[in-house]
Amino acid sequence: MNGFSRKPTGLPPEVSSFIEGAERRTEQPPAPVEPRELPWKAPGVREDLIKTFNIRLPEPYHLKLAYIAEHTPHSMHNFCMDVLKSAIDAEIEGLTGKRSKS
């Protein structure tokens, strides 16, 4: 018991209507949820638009990344992009059950 023994009286009609609606119990299941469009598939998303995302690396990992760049043909940025895109696509495939290249 919540301590209230009766409904308040003298409320404006919109408040009373709201309370009555909250008290009604429905036996109907909720309407099925429409599957959402994947954000990267939405109209107007551009492949040529580059968005910035900063990443904070502990110093040892920053130094490791610099070492990779010095000892391979990859720049630090290109190495991260290659690895990150593959990891993102793999995670999306696991979440959605389908392969997403873009």
Buried (B, 14 or more C-beta within 10 A) or exposed (E): EEEEEEEEEEEEEEEBEEEEEEEEEEEEEEEEEEEEEEEEEEEEEEEEEEEEEEEEEEEEEEEEBEEBBEEEEBEBEEBBEEEEEEEEBEEBEEEEEEEBEE
